[in-house]
Each structure stands twice: as C-alpha cells, then as structure tokens.
Amino acid sequence: MEKIKMATPIVEMDGDEMTRILWKMIKEHLLEPFIDLNTEYYDLGLEHRNETDDQVTIDSANATKKYKVAVKCATITPNAARMDEYDLKEMWKSPNGTIRAILDGTVFRAPIVVKGIEPCVKNWKKSITIARHAYGDVYKGSEMKIPGAGKVELVYTAEDGSETKELVHTFDGPGIVQGMHNINQSIESFARSCFNYALDTKQDLWFATKDTISKKYDHTFKDIFQEIYDAEYDEKFKAAGIEYFYTLIDDAVARVMKSEGGYIWACKNYDGDVMSDMVSSAFGSLAMMTSVLVSPDGYYEYEAAHGTVQRHYYKHLKGEETSTNSVATIFAWTGALRKRGELDGNQELMEFADRLEKATIDTIESGEMTKDLALITTIENPTVLNSEDFIKAIAKRL
C-alpha cells in the first residue's frame, strides 16, 4: 500500500509522562503505516524545556506561525513538587500559556460523542464546543485584603499625568477587593477566532456575558463582538446558513441545558474555565474532549484537553499494565492532519483523518474500550483493553 504523502510539515510538539508513551504508540500503529508523516519535531518534555531554558516552547510556537498547523502532546506545568522531581532550574510557565500568548489564540474544546457513553443531560445529542477567551479577567487580577475602615478607588493615570477616579467601596470594617482588566485588542482577536471557527465548522455561535450588571466591562465584550460581526461576518454567516446569537450568561446556561447541542458557546475567561469542565463531565469523560487553539491569523494547534495522566505513568514505570484512554490524543492528530490536508488541498489526508476517527469510535461502539469508559458505558459486557491493545484494536479496524 502506497503511503499518503504530505507536502507541508505539521509542527509536532511531544510531551510528558503517560501521554508521551501513548504519542509514540499512536504514531507507530495508527499513522506511520499509512502516512509518509512529515513533521517538524519539538520536544516539549519537561527535561528538554529545562535544558533549553524553555526556548523550545517559544520555537515551537514560532514554527506554528510558519507552517500554520501544529499537534501537541499533553505537558507538565511544574509546581514545587515537580521542581524537586525533575531538578528544574526554575518553575517554568505553562507551555499552553506561552504558545497561546505567541499565537494570540482562542481555545475551542468539544466532547467526542460516542454511542454507549451517554451524556448526563439526556437531550444533548450533538457536541457543544466551548470557546474560552484565555486572557485577563480574574486570571490576571490584583487582590487586596482590606484591614479596616477606609476607601478603595480605581485610579487611571493617563500618559499626560491626568487622573480619573472611580469609587469601589467605602469600607466600615475589614473586607476584600479585587481589580481585573482586559484589552480591546485581545477581545477583538477572541471575537474573530470565534467567528472564523464557526465558519470553519459550519456551526452556530453563541456568546454570553452579564452586560446588564457589568455595564462597562462585560458590555464592552458584547459591543466588540457585535461591531466585528456586523462589519466583517454578517454576510458570510448568512451565506453559510449559520447564526450568531448573543444572550445573558444565565439565559445561555438555561438554553444549553434544554438544547440538543451542535453549536459553539463563546465564554469569557472564567465562564469558559468552568463551563468547559461542566460540559466535558456531563458528556462522560475529560479523556473524550478535543481542544484546538485557533488564531485569528489562521494558525491552528490541536491537542487533547486533559493532562499527562501521571498516575498511569508511574504504574507504567513499575512495569504494571495500564488502560489509558488515548482517544483525545488520537483526535488531536486527526484534527491537525485534516486541517493540513484542507490547507494543502490534500483530499487523501483529509479522508484518512475521517477514517481514523471512525475506526476509533467504531472500536468503542463495538464494546472494546479502556477501563475509564468501561466504568460509564451503557454497552453490556464491554471488553477492557490495556493502553496499547486499545490502539491496536483501532489499527485493525483502520
């Protein structure tokens, strides 16, 4: 069988722990036998990030700007315990955060829907994609404990030295206060990424804030989205037969619970953080959740939405058998290969991505699955496979 050729490389970002083991298995059994795999490889494993003073992460993001498509394995964001375990020079930043900042991207997360893994919300029939604005708000907030009576103000000092003040609260005793920010440019990038991804995937786009209460902060998000939609996307959405829809966040939650799914739900940073976990859990498993970073400049970085599966990795190191779910990592590869094929006009590559996804879903629906899915499936008497045998079962169907 002649292998499928790739004209342009995909940026390949290797990762850590159990997902790094799965990464190698996926390439060996599901990709390399069928594709003349063309990647530009970057090792984002924590040891190599430490050796390069994290320059490898920056290089991989810049390579994504060059080639437009990347696929990323899960990586460790170190804490104090990891500092000791890996003998790190410093507590390196999250690779995802670094890449996101360089690409100026928005994260889209969507569950992989499989028969036999039923959503908790019984009327959900199609996946719900969460688009999270991954900048600012409480994640870059400043906080203060107020020890006693006094006045707290917001103060803006312009470049010419003039000041504008807004009273936050006059305290008559101890309390707490928080200041947070966002910038118009980041919100504009978020909006364009959402509109472009909706057109890419032919899905309706919902956006929700609390502009009735936050009449300047949240209202600015609403206004920027509407201005960009009216000026740049209204005709494109109508031509594609899809809709842009704005509502309040509490109304959106109520509508989501009663819907069948099948749309993109754009959220501010905190809302997206919370709602993506709710959606992934309600659909069955975080290991069945895709994630793609989309830049308004047309860069795409695909990954699994979960971490490095540390507990399974330690079992693997002891020589014990693991049954680790590789579905989201497989779908990271299929997403990247499909997008590469789309950008290069390579129909064979796009069709291969479709076939690999179908083989993966068919394997689960036939009753062959990893332990995490066997615990929640409605399929009777499922066959529990170990990490490698599950990938081999997919390869057999493929």
Solvent accessible surface area in square Angstrom, and as a share of the most:
residue,aa,sasa,rsa
1,M,179,0.80
2,E,148,0.67
3,K,86,0.36
4,I,15,0.08
5,K,117,0.49
6,M,18,0.08
7,A,90,0.70
8,T,37,0.21
9,P,25,0.15
10,I,0,0.00
11,V,0,0.00
12,E,2,0.01
13,M,0,0.00
14,D,13,0.07
15,G,0,0.00
16,D,4,0.02
17,E,6,0.03
18,M,1,0.01
19,T,0,0.00
20,R,80,0.29
21,I,44,0.22
22,L,0,0.00
23,W,4,0.01
24,K,144,0.61
25,M,27,0.12
26,I,0,0.00
27,K,37,0.16
28,E,91,0.41
29,H,34,0.15
30,L,0,0.00
31,L,0,0.00
32,E,70,0.31
33,P,57,0.36
34,F,37,0.16
35,I,2,0.01
36,D,69,0.36
37,L,38,0.19
38,N,47,0.24
39,T,38,0.22
40,E,55,0.25
41,Y,106,0.40
42,Y,37,0.14
43,D,30,0.16
44,L,0,0.00
45,G,3,0.03
46,L,0,0.00
47,E,101,0.45
48,H,61,0.27
49,R,0,0.00
50,N,18,0.09
51,E,119,0.53
52,T,44,0.26
53,D,83,0.43
54,D,14,0.07
55,Q,86,0.38
56,V,10,0.06
57,T,0,0.00
58,I,64,0.32
59,D,55,0.28
60,S,0,0.00
61,A,0,0.00
62,N,71,0.36
63,A,9,0.07
64,T,0,0.00
65,K,82,0.35
66,K,142,0.60
67,Y,35,0.13
68,K,84,0.36
69,V,0,0.00
70,A,0,0.00
71,V,0,0.00
72,K,1,0.01
73,C,1,0.00
74,A,7,0.06
75,T,20,0.12
76,I,9,0.04
77,T,76,0.44
78,P,7,0.05
79,N,83,0.43
80,A,68,0.52
81,A,66,0.51
82,R,22,0.08
83,M,52,0.23
84,D,122,0.63
85,E,86,0.39
86,Y,41,0.16
87,D,121,0.63
88,L,16,0.08
89,K,123,0.52
90,E,92,0.41
91,M,101,0.45
92,W,22,0.08
93,K,158,0.67
94,S,37,0.24
95,P,2,0.01
96,N,41,0.21
97,G,32,0.31
98,T,25,0.14
99,I,0,0.00
100,R,53,0.19
101,A,80,0.62
102,I,47,0.24
103,L,1,0.01
104,D,59,0.30
105,G,13,0.12
106,T,3,0.02
107,V,12,0.07
108,F,2,0.01
109,R,56,0.20
110,A,19,0.14
111,P,7,0.05
112,I,18,0.09
113,V,62,0.36
114,V,4,0.02
115,K,152,0.64
116,G,6,0.05
117,I,10,0.05
118,E,94,0.42
119,P,21,0.13
120,C,98,0.59
121,V,20,0.12
122,K,183,0.78
123,N,52,0.27
124,W,5,0.02
125,K,126,0.53
126,K,116,0.49
127,S,29,0.19
128,I,0,0.00
129,T,4,0.02
130,I,1,0.01
131,A,0,0.00
132,R,55,0.20
133,H,6,0.03
134,A,24,0.19
135,Y,60,0.23
136,G,1,0.01
137,D,4,0.02
138,V,57,0.33
139,Y,95,0.36
140,K,111,0.47
141,G,28,0.27
142,S,83,0.54
143,E,133,0.60
144,M,119,0.53
145,K,170,0.72
146,I,15,0.08
147,P,123,0.78
148,G,22,0.21
149,A,81,0.63
150,G,35,0.34
151,K,131,0.56
152,V,26,0.15
153,E,62,0.28
154,L,106,0.53
155,V,76,0.44
156,Y,141,0.54
157,T,78,0.45
158,A,24,0.18
159,E,190,0.85
160,D,120,0.62
161,G,48,0.46
162,S,62,0.40
163,E,103,0.46
164,T,87,0.51
165,K,114,0.48
166,E,101,0.45
167,L,99,0.49
168,V,65,0.37
169,H,97,0.43
170,T,83,0.48
171,F,25,0.11
172,D,141,0.73
173,G,18,0.17
174,P,111,0.70
175,G,26,0.25
176,I,135,0.69
177,V,27,0.15
178,Q,86,0.38
179,G,26,0.25
180,M,81,0.36
181,H,73,0.33
182,N,29,0.15
183,I,83,0.42
184,N,86,0.44
185,Q,132,0.59
186,S,15,0.10
187,I,4,0.02
188,E,58,0.26
189,S,13,0.09
190,F,2,0.01
191,A,0,0.00
192,R,74,0.27
193,S,0,0.00
194,C,0,0.00
195,F,0,0.00
196,N,42,0.22
197,Y,33,0.13
198,A,0,0.00
199,L,34,0.17
200,D,64,0.33
201,T,51,0.30
202,K,128,0.54
203,Q,35,0.16
204,D,51,0.26
205,L,0,0.00
206,W,31,0.11
207,F,0,0.00
208,A,0,0.00
209,T,1,0.00
210,K,65,0.28
211,D,10,0.05
212,T,66,0.38
213,I,133,0.67
214,S,31,0.20
215,K,144,0.61
216,K,161,0.68
217,Y,60,0.23
218,D,10,0.05
219,H,58,0.26
220,T,47,0.28
221,F,1,0.00
222,K,59,0.25
223,D,60,0.31
224,I,13,0.07
225,F,0,0.00
226,Q,70,0.31
227,E,111,0.50
228,I,12,0.06
229,Y,22,0.08
230,D,86,0.45
231,A,86,0.66
232,E,68,0.31
233,Y,10,0.04
234,D,38,0.20
235,E,145,0.65
236,K,110,0.46
237,F,0,0.00
238,K,143,0.60
239,A,93,0.72
240,A,32,0.25
241,G,67,0.65
242,I,19,0.10
243,E,96,0.43
244,Y,24,0.09
245,F,47,0.20
246,Y,45,0.17
247,T,16,0.09
248,L,50,0.25
249,I,27,0.14
250,D,78,0.40
251,D,51,0.26
252,A,0,0.00
253,V,47,0.27
254,A,50,0.39
255,R,109,0.40
256,V,0,0.00
257,M,76,0.34
258,K,164,0.70
259,S,21,0.14
260,E,92,0.41
261,G,13,0.12
262,G,26,0.25
263,Y,11,0.04
264,I,0,0.00
265,W,0,0.00
266,A,0,0.00
267,C,0,0.00
268,K,21,0.09
269,N,3,0.01
270,Y,127,0.48
271,D,31,0.16
272,G,0,0.00
273,D,48,0.25
274,V,68,0.39
275,M,27,0.12
276,S,7,0.04
277,D,79,0.41
278,M,62,0.28
279,V,0,0.00
280,S,4,0.03
281,S,76,0.49
282,A,13,0.10
283,F,14,0.06
284,G,24,0.23
285,S,21,0.13
286,L,79,0.39
287,A,19,0.15
288,M,6,0.03
289,M,1,0.00
290,T,36,0.21
291,S,3,0.02
292,V,7,0.04
293,L,8,0.04
294,V,1,0.00
295,S,2,0.02
296,P,32,0.20
297,D,96,0.50
298,G,26,0.25
299,Y,32,0.12
300,Y,19,0.07
301,E,4,0.02
302,Y,26,0.10
303,E,15,0.07
304,A,5,0.04
305,A,9,0.07
306,H,27,0.12
307,G,43,0.41
308,T,13,0.08
309,V,44,0.25
310,Q,71,0.32
311,R,166,0.61
312,H,29,0.13
313,Y,45,0.17
314,Y,80,0.30
315,K,69,0.29
316,H,68,0.30
317,L,109,0.54
318,K,152,0.64
319,G,69,0.66
320,E,83,0.37
321,E,128,0.57
322,T,11,0.07
323,S,19,0.12
324,T,3,0.02
325,N,7,0.03
326,S,0,0.00
327,V,0,0.00
328,A,0,0.00
329,T,3,0.02
330,I,0,0.00
331,F,21,0.09
332,A,3,0.02
333,W,0,0.00
334,T,0,0.00
335,G,10,0.09
336,A,0,0.00
337,L,0,0.00
338,R,64,0.23
339,K,15,0.06
340,R,10,0.03
341,G,0,0.00
342,E,86,0.38
343,L,79,0.39
344,D,52,0.27
345,G,67,0.64
346,N,30,0.15
347,Q,108,0.48
348,E,107,0.48
349,L,1,0.00
350,M,48,0.22
351,E,76,0.34
352,F,2,0.01
353,A,0,0.00
354,D,75,0.39
355,R,124,0.45
356,L,0,0.00
357,E,32,0.14
358,K,128,0.54
359,A,7,0.05
360,T,0,0.00
361,I,41,0.21
362,D,46,0.24
363,T,0,0.00
364,I,0,0.00
365,E,58,0.26
366,S,65,0.42
367,G,6,0.06
368,E,48,0.22
369,M,0,0.00
370,T,0,0.00
371,K,114,0.48
372,D,48,0.25
373,L,0,0.00
374,A,21,0.17
375,L,136,0.68
376,I,76,0.38
377,T,22,0.13
378,T,91,0.53
379,I,45,0.23
380,E,149,0.67
381,N,141,0.72
382,P,38,0.24
383,T,72,0.42
384,V,78,0.45
385,L,29,0.14
386,N,36,0.18
387,S,4,0.03
388,E,61,0.27
389,D,61,0.32
390,F,0,0.00
391,I,0,0.00
392,K,93,0.39
393,A,13,0.10
394,I,0,0.00
395,A,25,0.20
396,K,182,0.77
397,R,103,0.38
398,L,44,0.22
